[in-house]
Amino acid sequence: MMSLSEMLFLVIVFYLLYRFVFNFLLPIVRTTRQVREQFRNMQGGTNMRDGASGQQSHRGARTQTPPQQPRPSERHSSPHGRPEDYIEFEEVKSPSKNR
């Protein structure tokens, strides 16, 4: 028969093994499987578009979308709410007066 200390040791070892498997290995296996599946889906989608029409659509999409510029109301915000009145400035510190 096992002694109490040996049983306690085995219980702790099994508990740590359980925690390792379910809190470390299982999430890694699930994440790896999910990333592989997404990578296969991404490769499958690009292989279908490898024809000449697919390449032209990629080029056309890049040249047709102009860069988005912020709206005039989003460029600057002033405390008074009118962006055209906003003037950028650098704060200039005046020399301190000795009292």
C-alpha positions as CSV (number, residue, x, y, z in Angstrom):
1,M,0.0,0.0,0.0
2,M,1.1,3.5,-0.7
3,S,2.0,6.0,1.9
4,L,0.2,9.2,2.3
5,S,3.0,11.3,1.0
6,E,3.3,9.2,-2.2
7,M,-0.5,9.6,-2.8
8,L,-0.3,13.3,-2.2
9,F,2.7,13.5,-4.6
10,L,0.8,11.6,-7.3
11,V,-2.4,13.7,-6.9
12,I,-0.3,16.9,-7.3
13,V,1.5,15.5,-10.3
14,F,-1.8,14.5,-12.0
15,Y,-3.3,17.8,-11.2
16,L,-0.4,19.7,-12.7
17,L,-0.5,17.4,-15.7
18,Y,-4.2,18.0,-16.1
19,R,-3.7,21.8,-15.9
20,F,-0.9,21.7,-18.4
21,V,-2.9,19.7,-20.9
22,F,-6.2,21.6,-20.7
23,N,-4.8,25.1,-20.1
24,F,-1.8,25.0,-22.4
25,L,-1.7,22.2,-24.9
26,L,-5.3,22.1,-25.9
27,P,-5.6,25.8,-26.7
28,I,-2.4,25.6,-28.7
29,V,-3.7,22.7,-30.7
30,R,-7.0,24.4,-31.3
31,T,-5.4,27.7,-32.4
32,T,-2.9,25.9,-34.7
33,R,-5.8,24.0,-36.3
34,Q,-7.8,27.2,-36.8
35,V,-4.8,29.1,-38.3
36,R,-4.1,26.3,-40.7
37,E,-7.7,26.2,-41.8
38,Q,-7.8,30.0,-42.3
39,F,-4.5,29.8,-44.3
40,R,-5.9,27.0,-46.5
41,N,-9.1,29.1,-47.1
42,M,-7.0,32.1,-48.0
43,Q,-4.8,30.1,-50.4
44,G,-7.9,28.5,-52.0
45,G,-9.4,31.9,-52.6
46,T,-6.3,33.3,-54.2
47,N,-5.8,30.2,-56.4
48,M,-9.2,30.7,-57.9
49,R,-8.4,34.3,-58.8
50,D,-5.0,33.6,-60.4
51,G,-6.3,34.0,-64.0
52,A,-5.8,37.1,-66.1
53,S,-9.1,38.6,-65.1
54,G,-8.2,38.1,-61.4
55,Q,-4.9,39.9,-61.7
56,Q,-6.6,42.8,-63.5
57,S,-9.2,43.1,-60.8
58,H,-6.4,43.4,-58.2
59,R,-4.7,46.1,-60.1
60,G,-7.9,48.0,-60.8
61,A,-8.9,47.9,-57.2
62,R,-5.6,49.4,-56.1
63,T,-5.7,52.3,-58.6
64,Q,-9.4,53.1,-58.3
65,T,-9.6,53.6,-54.5
66,P,-8.2,57.1,-53.7
67,P,-6.8,57.6,-50.3
68,Q,-9.4,58.9,-47.9
69,Q,-8.9,62.4,-46.6
70,P,-10.5,63.6,-43.4
71,R,-13.5,65.7,-43.7
72,P,-13.0,69.4,-43.0
73,S,-15.0,69.1,-39.8
74,E,-12.7,66.2,-38.7
75,R,-9.4,67.9,-39.5
76,H,-9.2,70.2,-36.4
77,S,-11.5,70.7,-33.6
78,S,-11.6,74.0,-31.9
79,P,-13.3,74.9,-28.6
80,H,-15.7,77.1,-30.6
81,G,-16.7,74.4,-33.0
82,R,-15.6,76.1,-36.3
83,P,-12.6,74.4,-37.9
84,E,-11.7,77.3,-40.1
85,D,-11.0,79.5,-37.1
86,Y,-8.5,77.0,-35.7
87,I,-4.9,78.2,-35.9
88,E,-2.0,75.9,-34.9
89,F,0.6,77.5,-32.7
90,E,3.5,76.7,-30.5
91,E,3.3,77.7,-26.9
92,V,6.0,80.3,-26.0
93,K,6.9,80.5,-22.4
94,S,7.6,84.0,-21.1
95,P,10.5,84.5,-18.7
96,S,9.5,84.0,-15.2
97,K,9.3,87.0,-12.9
98,N,11.2,86.9,-9.7
99,R,9.2,88.2,-6.7
